[in-house]
Amino acid sequence: MRGTETVTVTARKQTETLQEVPVTVTAVGAAEIDRFNYDKVADITSRIPTLNVQTGGSGSGASLSLRGVGSSYISAAFDSAVALDFDGMQVSSMRVLQSAFMDVRQIEVLKGPQSLYFGKSASAGVLSIKSADPTDDWEFGGKVAYEFEEDGLTTEASVSGPVTDKFGFRLAARYNDIRTVWFNTAPVADPHRGERNLNIRATFEFEPTDNFTANLKLNYIRHANDGAIQRSAMDCGPNGVPDSVFLLSGALPIPAGYPCYETGKQPVFYLPDMAPALSAQAPAEGPRLKGGIPYGRSDIYFGVLKWDWNITGSLTLSSVSGYLDQSAQDNDSYSYGGVIAGVGQGAGTGLTDNQLRQFSQEVRLRSDFDHWFNFMVGAFYEDRHIEFNTSQNAVNISFFSPDPITGNSFDWYKEHPTDTSAVSVFGSATINFTDELELSGGVRWTHEKKVNHILVPYVHTFLVATGAFIQSGFDSGPIEFRDNNISPEVTLSWQATDDIKLYASYKTGFKSGGIDNSALPSSNLLGFASPDPEVRQATADALVYESETAKGGEIGVKSQWADRSLTLNLSAFYYVFKNLQVQNFDAVAIQFLTANAGEVTTKGVDLDWRWATPLDGLSLYGSMTFLSNKYTAFFDPNPLDGVSQNLEGRDGLQSPDFSGNAAFDWRVPLGNSLELGLTGNARYSGSFFTNFSNYRQRAYWTFDLAASIGDPEGRWRLSMIGTNLTDKHYLQSSGPRPFLQPGVGDDEIFTFARGRQLTVEASFRF
């Protein structure tokens, strides 16, 4: 029998095989991650159709979307519609995705709403990352890799084994230094925009008795880059020219200076450093401006403690405790252009400081009775404190003069502290009518509360004098949002034969609303100081966005054929999302607009397949998705621009009608002591919208290929790895460039995915 490898997942918070669980899941194992040197979550998008990962320095730092549904990374206020589960902990900070990952055992992607078992912000799906645990025997491993295109060096090492027969330990560390993630053609201090990543993880596993196990993981992640903006080029719009940077109502237009992007050609990246007039001093931040040279850095500490207590032979109590502490700063120029006499003069500078502390606790009691009924009950609690503090230049008044009182060169300094508390309880049950027919389902109740303050310690004196801005020292007082939700789910599954399982599910999802943190310190906020409670409430209501919900279902079949050498898993889905949380940018008002899209309907078909061919060592596998994702109710993404726009009936963002991949892996023995490995992957994506205007990324292909030679048992290996071999710079997102002249400017920012990477790697394990 040539059966394919048995893969286990935890899609229902218990270990089940991929073929057993009635959920649409794609799993990427450690071997495949290693063969292609995948070191960021964005890399695995070539294996999972409709998964989109985008990183950036502003806002939450990164975003995830599945089947065209996700949340913008430009808002630090948004929770993610695709939950990030890291070793069992719901991680609220997407900045974890900026850095490389390492020593990963498996990545699982659960598609569709998963609120019953994962609860917190899983309205569109779950991305689950599982790191490696201590081994039964002592093991030492490491690798060194060099990437030629971006000039990147990576080193990684791990040690793992049993300290005693009751206690295991694993330590893993990774460092990579990439000289040129992208090359800046603007006249700047250093044109090489790179990044550095340090990951350290210690894992402790304890099994004092036969019925109790505990696992503690302690992580430190350090990410540093040369600016928040990544791989962004300018499309010059219908007028075909780079529009000037339009400042101070036209009193100070600055030539844009950048080259226009030409469709079908490689993008040219151009981004000036901060203009000296804007980088002299910011409130309490002067030394961190670093002379106006862009930079970003984040330090994240997080730990996860899991334990399982088998109270009786059929009852298990489980606990997951998580704590995360994050500190992140970003400094960049957001005019995306600006040249005076041949010298880069970046306007729209922004210095952000994002602090986050999160504690979460989940407990579950699960039965394992040897009869027709089983259950799981549990509770979840999260306490989170976010500080999103920004020194901003939206008016750029300091081109005329710094603040005459403080000397500050920024327009204002704004603080947005937010406290979140979430409580939920859930229960599920499984009823086996027969050995083949199973009904499972349950419900989760959630209560979430958020309290935000808008504090503006400083506003430039000249801006206050206009009357259009509030005075320094403004305090909005508490702005509250709270909501309750009940999310039910039910699944009927039938094991038609030993190798064929059919299922049908009804699912719901929930993602809490909140308070927008992008409000300008304009006179619009003066309503908070009104003696009229109705005026105060109306001012607060204007900043609130509503909770996002999903309802729908899917039907599917999981099957294996030809002595289980061929696996075919197929599902069809239909979901309606109400109040989808979206954010758009007004390039004239220089303001982010947070809103709820009335309704989005997503439907389609997913297919995963794997074939262990008759040729020894050769496996073929792949996946594909047919997707329809449309706005199905009135939605105007920019209601403040005076132009009526209705996207009803139009496709959503990052939602190609068809996408998929086809891959192979071939292990060829060369005598008794060597093995040749060849692995390839071809990915296709249909065209899709990249923003709320009408620009579409054309359909594209990418190709990956890896070759290795080494010991058949994996004791050593030399590899050559190529990803995106044709150097396809496809577009991930786009939006209007800030500081456009009203009625004239039409330039768009195009943000591209990573280009080709060619890596040589040497690894060992003994």
N, C-alpha and C positions, 0 to 999 in steps of 0.2 A: 504494500500500500504506500503511495507516494503522498499521503495527505499533507496539507499545508499545516504550518505551525499553529498551535492553539494560542490565541490571543485572549487575555483576560482584561476586563475593564471594570470601572466602578461607576457606571452611569446611573445606578440607583442606590448609591452609597453602600454597596456591598459587592464583593467580588463575583463576577459572572463572566462566562466566556462571551466573546464578541458575537457568536452565533446564537447564544441563548437570549441576550437582552433585547427586548422589543423597543429599541431606540435606534435612531439613525446616528451612528457613531463611525468616525474614521480614526484609526489609531496608527501612529507613526512610532515605530520602535527604535531602540537604541542603535541597532545595527545600521538602519537606514540613515539615522541622524549622523552617525559617525562616518559612513561611506561618502556622504556629500559634504561633510564638514559644516553641516547646518549649525550655526551658533547664535542665531536670533530667531524669534518667533516668525518674523517676516519671511524667513527663508522657506518655511514649510508651506507657504501659500502655493508653491508650485506643485504640491501634492494634494491640496484640498480645494477643489473648485468652490468659488464664491466666498472663501475666507479672504478678507482684506485686512492687512495690518499696515498702519501708517504711524510714523513717529515724527515728533517735532518738539521744539523746545518750549513753546508756549503752552498755556492751559494745562491740561492733564498730562501732557507729554507723549501720549500715544492713544490710538483708538483701534478697536476691533469691530469688524462687521461680518455678518454671515447672511447669505441669501439676500444681500442688499440692505440689510437692517443693521444699524450700528449707531454710535454716538460720536459726535465731533470731538477731536482732541483739543480744539482751540478753547474749550471751556473747562476750567478746573472745577466748575460747579456740577457738571454732569457726572452721574454714575455711568458705567458702561452697560450697554444693552446686551453685550456678550460678556458674561461673568468670567473673571480670571480666577481659577482655582489652582493654587500653588501648594502642592503636597497636602491637600485637604483644607487649606485656609482660603477663605474668600478675600482676595487682595483688592482693596479699593484703589490703590495707586497704579495707574497704567505706566508710570515711569519705570517700573520694573522691566517693561518691554524695550526700553531704550538700550539697555545694556545687553551684552551677550549672555547666553545661558551655558551651563556646562554640567557634565556628569548626569545627564538626564536618562532615565530608564524608559520613559514612554511619554508621548504627548497624545491626548485624546481630545477630539473635537466633537461635541454633542450639538446637533443641529435642531433648531426649533425651540420653543419655550421649555424651560427646565425648572420652573419655579417650585414645584413640589419638593424635589430633593435638594436643590441648591439655593432656592429662595432668593437671596440678595442679588438683585439686578441680573437676572438670567432670562429676560423677556425674549431674547433672540437666540440664546444658546449658551454654551459653556466651552471655554478653552481650559483644559486641565493639564498641568505640567507635573510630572512625577519624577523626582530625583532618585538616584540610586541609593540603596541601603547597604549596610555592612554585609560582607560576604561570610560564608561559613568557614572559609580558609583564608589565611593571610594572602593578600594580593597587592602588588605594587604596579602602578601604571603611569604612563605619561606620554606626551607627544610634543613635537615642535613643528610648527607650520609657518610657511612664508607665502604670502599672497603678492603676486607681481603687479597687478593692475593698480592697486591702491597702496602698495608698499606697506603691507601689514605683517607684523610678526606676532605669533601666538605661541605661548607655552602653557602647558597644563600638566598637572600631576595629581595623583591620588594614592592613598594608602588605606587599606580596608582589611578588617579581620576580627576574629574573636579574641577579646582580652581574657575572658573566662568563658566557661560553658553557659553562663547566664548573661553575659554582657558583650555587645559588639560595638565596634567603632569604625567610622569612616571619615576621612579628611580629604577634601578635594579643593584645589585652587587653580585659578586660571587668570592669565593676564594677556591682553593683546593691545598692541599699539599700532594704529593705522595712520600712516602719514597723510594720505590724500583720499578721503572719502569723496571729495569733489574738489575741482581746481577753480579758483576764483580769478576771473580775468580782469576784475576791477583794479584800479591803482590802490592797493592796500598794503599794510605792513607785511603780511605773510599770506601769499595766495593759496597755500596748502591748507585746506580745511579738513582736519582729521578728528580722530577720537581715541580715547583710551578707556579700557574697561578692566576692572579688577573684580573677581568673584571669589569668595571664600565660603566654604560650607563645611560645618562639622556635624556629623550625625551620630547619635548615641542610641543604641537599641538595648532594651533591658527586658529579660524574661525571667523574673524571679521564681515563678511557679508555672505549672502547666496550663493554668487558666488565666494568666495575666501577662500582657505584653505592653511595653511602652516604647515610644519612638520620639526623640527630640532632635529637631533640626535647627541649627543656628546659622544664619546667613548674613554676610556683609557684601554689599554691591556698591562699587564706586564707578561712576560714569562721568567722563569729562569730554567735552567737545569744543570745537573752535567756532561756536555760534549756534543759536537756536534754529536758524533757517537752514534747511537741508535741500540741496539739489534743485533749486528753483530757478527757472529761466522765464523770460518775458515773451509773451505773445502780444504783438502790437495791434491786434484787432483790425477791424475793417479799414481804418484810416491808414494802416500800414506803416506808421511812424512811431518811434518811442515818444510818448507824451511827456511833457515836462512834469516835474514834481511841483504841484500847485499848492503854495503855502500862503497863509495869512491873507486869504481872499484875493490872491493874485498879486499882492504887494511884493512877493518874493518867489517868482518861478525859477526853478533850477533845472537845467537840461538833464534829461534822464540819463543819457550816455550809454545805455546798454544796447547790445545788438538784439534784433528781433528774432524770435524763434521761427525757424522754417520747417513746416511739416515734412516729415520723412527724413530730416537730417538730425545729426547729433546735436543736442542742446548745448548752448554756451552759457555757462553760469557767470553771473555778474552781480556782485553785492558790495557796496562801499562800506567802509568802517564809519563810525559815528563822526559827524562833523565836530571839530574842536569846540565850536560855540555851544554845543549841546552836551558835551561830555566833561565839563569842568567839575561840576559837583551836583550830587543829588542828595536829598534829605537823608542824613545818617548813612549814606551809601558811598560817599566820595571815594575812599580808597578802593572800593570794589568795582569802580568803572574801568580800571585798568587802561586808562588813557584812551578809552573809546574803542578798543579792540574787542570784537565779539567773543563771547565764551559761554559755556554752559557747564554745570557740574551738578551732580547729585550724589548724596550718600544715603544709603538705605540699609537699615538694620531690621531684620525680621526673624522671628522664631516661631516654630510650630511644635506643639507638644500634643501627641496623639497617644491614647491608650485604649485598650480593649480588655474588658473583664468578662470572662465567660462565667456568669454567675451560676448557671446550671448547664447541663448539656444542651439545653435548648433556648437559653436566654443570654444575650450578650449586651452589656452596657458599654457604650463607646463615648469618648470625649475628644474634642479637638479644640485646643486653646491656641490663639494666635495673637501676636503683637508685632506691630510695624511702626518704625520711626523713620521719617524721611525728611531730609533737608535738601532743597534744590534751588539753584539760582541760574538765571539766564539773562544775558545781556546782548542785545543785537539792535541793528538798524532796520526798521520796517518800512522804509520808503522803497526798498528794492532798486534804488537808483539814485542818481544825483552827482553831477560833475560840475565843478567850478574851476575853470582854467586848468583842466587836465588833472585835477586832484579830486579824489573821491570825497563827497560831502553828504554822508547819509543822514537823512532826517528821520522823524518818527521813531526816535530811539526809545527803547523800553528795557528797564531792569526789573526783573520779577524775582520774588523770593517766595517759594512755596514750601510751607512746613506742614507735615501731616503726622498725626499720631493716631493709631487705630488699635483697639483691643476687640477681639471677638471670641465668643465661646459657643460651642455647639455640643449638645449631648443627645445621644440616640439610644433607645432600647429596642433591640431587634430579636425576634423569635426565630427559631429554626426547628419547628415541630415536624415530626415525621408523619404528618397527616394533611388534611385538605386545607388548613387555615394557618396563615402566618401574618405577622404584623410588624410595623415599625412606628414608633412614636418618638418625637424629639422636640427640642426647643433651640432657638438661636438668639444670641444677643450681640449687638455691635455698638461700641461707643467710639466716636471718631471726632477729632478736632482738626480742622483745616485752617491754615492762615495763608491767604493769597494776597501778597503785598506787592504793589507795583509803583515804580517811578516812571512816569510816562511823558512823552512829548507828542501830543496829538495836534496842538496848535503850533508848536515850535516857536513860541514867543521869544525864546532866548537867542534866536538869530538877530533880534534887535538889541536885547540886553538881558543879562541874567537878573534874577530877582534883586532889586536894590536893597532889600533888608537882609536877606539871608545869603545872597550870592549863589543860590541854587540855579542850576541851568535847566532843570526840568519844569514842565508845566504844573505838575502836581504830584503828590505822593498819596496813595490810597491804600487802605487796609480793608480786607474782607475776612474777618474771622467767622467761621461757621462750625457750629456744634451739631452733630447728628447722633441720634439714638434710634436704634431699630430693634424691635422685638418680634419674634415670630414663633409660632408653634405649629407643628404639622403631625399628621398621622396618615399612614398608608396600610393597606391590607392586601393580601393575596389569597384568592380562593381558587383551589384546584377542583373543578367540577369532576374531572377525570384526570388520568395521568397525562393526557394530551391537551386538555382545554383549561386555560387559566384566565381568570379575571383579576386584574390588579388596579389599584387606584388609591386616591387619597385627596387630602385638602391641606392647604397651608393658609393660616391667618397671619397677617403682617400688620404691624403698626410702626410707622416711621415719623419722626419729628426732626425738623431742622430749624435752627435759630441762627440767623445771620445778622451781622452789624456792618454798616458802611461807615468807616472812619476816614476822614480826610484831614490829617494833621497839617498839611501844607498845600496851598494854592498860590501860584505866582501872583505877585501884587498887581501886575498890569492886567491880568485876567480878571481878578476880583473887581478892579475898577470899571470893567465894562458892564458889570451887572448881569452878565450871562452865566457867571460861575459863582459857586458858593464860596464862603470865606474859609480861611484856614481854621482848623479845630472842629470841623463839622462832625456830628455824631447822630446817626439816624435813629439810634435806639434799636431795640430788638425787632427783627422782622421774622415772623414765624411761618412755617409751613408744616402741616401734618396731614397724614392720610392713613386710612385703613384699607386693607384689601383681603379678599378671600379668593384663593387660586385653586380650583379643583382640577383633577386629572383622572382619566380612566383609560385603561388599555385592556383589550381582549386579544389573547394570543392562542394560536392552535398549532401544536406540533404535529403537522400532518403526517410526516414520516420522521425517521431518525435524523434526516438531513435537510428537511424542509420545515420552516416555521413561518406562519402567516400571522400578522398582527394588525390591529386597527386601534388608533388612539385619538382621544379628545384631550386637548391640552389648553391651558391658559397661562399667561405670563404677566408679570408686574414689575415695573421699575418706577421708583418713587420720583415725584416732582421735586421742586426746590426753588431756590432764590437765585436769580441771575447775578453774577458777580462782575459783569462787564459794564455796568452803568457809569456814564461819565459824571464827573462832579459838577454838573451844570445846575442852573436854577430850577430844573425840573425836580430836584430833590428837596427843594425848600418846603414842599408839602409835609415833610416829616416834622417840621417845626410849627405847623399850623395848630392853633388851639381847637380846631374843629376835628373831632375824631373821624368823621367821614372822609375828610380830605386826607388825613394821615393814612387811613386804610386804603383809599384809592391809590395813593402814591406807592404803598407797599404792594398792592395787587398788581401794579404795572410791572413789577419785577419778578413775579411768581410765574413759573411754568408748571403745567399740570403733570400728573403721573401718567406714565405710558402703560398701556395694557395690550394684551394679545389674546385672541381666541381662534381656535381652529383645530386642525388635526391632520393625521397622516395614516396611510395604510402602507404596509410593506411586506416583503418576503425576504427571508434569509435562507439561503440554500447552498448545499454543496453537492457536487456531482463527480462522477468518475472516480470512485473510491476516495472521495473528499480531496482530490487533487485540484478541483476547480470550485471556487467560491464565487457566488453571485448574490449580491445583496441589493435589493431595489426598493425604493420607497417613493410615494407620491404625497405631496403635502399641500395644504391650503390654510393660510392664516391671515387674519385681519388685525392690524395694529391700529389702535385708537390713540390719538394725541402723541404721535411719534415726536420725540424731542429733537429739534433741529436748531442749528445756529448758522446764521448768514452774516456777511460783512457788508456794511454800507461804506463804499470807498470814498464817498464825498463827505458824509458826516463823520467818518473815521470812528465807527461804532459797530460793535458786534450786536446782532439782533437775535435774541433767543425766543423761540416760539414753539408751538405744537402744531405739527401737520395734522390736519383733521383726521385723515384715514389713509392707510397704506395697506394694500392687499398683495400678498406674496404667495405664489403657487408654483408648482413645478414637480420635477422628478429628479431623484438622486440615484446614481448607480455606482457601486463599488465592485471590483472583481479582482481575483487573484488566481493564477494558474501555475501549479507546479508541473511543468511540462515533462514529457517522457525523456527528454534529454537531461541527463544527470547534471544537477547543479544549476539549471536554468529555470528561473521563475519570471513570469510576466504578470503585471498588475496595473491597475489604473482606476480612474473614476471619471464621472461626468455628471453635469447638472444642466437640466433644461429649466429655465427660470423666467417667470413673469412677475415683475415687481413694479406696481404702479400706484400713484396717488389716486385714490378713488373717492375723494371729496374735495371741496374747495380748499385751496392752499395758496396763499400769496406769501412768498418767502421774504419779501421786503415791503411791508405795508406802509413804511414811512417815506418811501421815495417819491410818492405822488403819482406813480405809474401803476395802474391796475394790472396785476399779473395773476393768472390762475393756472396752476400746474396740474389740475385734475385731468386724469387720463394719460399723463406723461410718465415715463419710466422713472424710478428712483435712482439714487446715486449708486455707483459701483455695482450695477446689477446687469451683467451681460446675459443675453438670452440663452447662450450656450457657452459652457466652459468645461474643460476636462484635461486629463493627462493620461499618458500611456508610458509605462516604464518597464525596464527589464533588469534583472540581476543574475549574473552568471558566475559561478564559482568553478574554476577549472583546476584540477590537481596537476601539478608538474612533478611527477615522481612522488616519493613519500614525504618529502620535507618542504615542499613549496606549493603554494596555491596562487593562481592568477585570478583576480577579481575584476569584472567589468560591470559597470552599472550605468544606466542611462535613463533619462527622463525627458519627455517632450510635453510641453504644456501649451494649451490653446485657450485664449479668451476672446469671446466676441466683443463687439464694441459696447461702450457704456458711457453714460453721462458722468462728468467729473464735477459738475457744480449745478447751481440752479438756473444758469443760463442754458443755452442750447449747444454747448460744446461737447462733443463725444470723442473719447479715445477710440481710435480705429482698432479693429480686431488684430491680434498679434500672436506670434509663437515665441516661446523661449525653449532652449535646449541645454540640458546638463549632461555631462559625461564624466565618469571617474574610472580610473584604472589603478589597480594595486597589485603588489606581489609581496608575499610574506609567508609566515608559518601558518599551516592549516589550523592550528589551535589558537591563533591570535597572539602568540608571544611577541612577534614583531611584524611590522608591516611598513612598506614604503608606498606612498600613494601620490597620484597626480589627479587633481580634481578641477574640473571646469564647470562653472555655473553661468547661465545666460551667455552661452558661447558666442552668439551672434551680436552681443553687446546691444541688446534691444533696450532702449530707454523709453519704456512706456509710461504713460501719465497715470498718476495715482489720484490727484485732485487738482482743482484749479479754482481761482476766484479773482475778483477785481483787485487790481493793484491799489494800495492806499494813495491818497493825495492826488486823485484825478480831478481835472478841471471839469466842472459841471457842464454837461451837454457837449463836451469836446473829447475828453479823455476816454479811451476805451481799452487800455492795456489790461491784460490778464496775467496773473501769476500761475505758471505751470510747474507743479511739483512732480518730479520724476522718481521712479524706482531706481534701485541700484543697478549699475551696468554689469559688464562682464567681470568675473573673478577667476583667476588662475592660481591654484594653490599647490605647492608641494608639501608633503607631510611625512614625518617619520614618527611612528608610535611603537610602544612596547608595553607588555604586560607580563608579569611573572609572579 
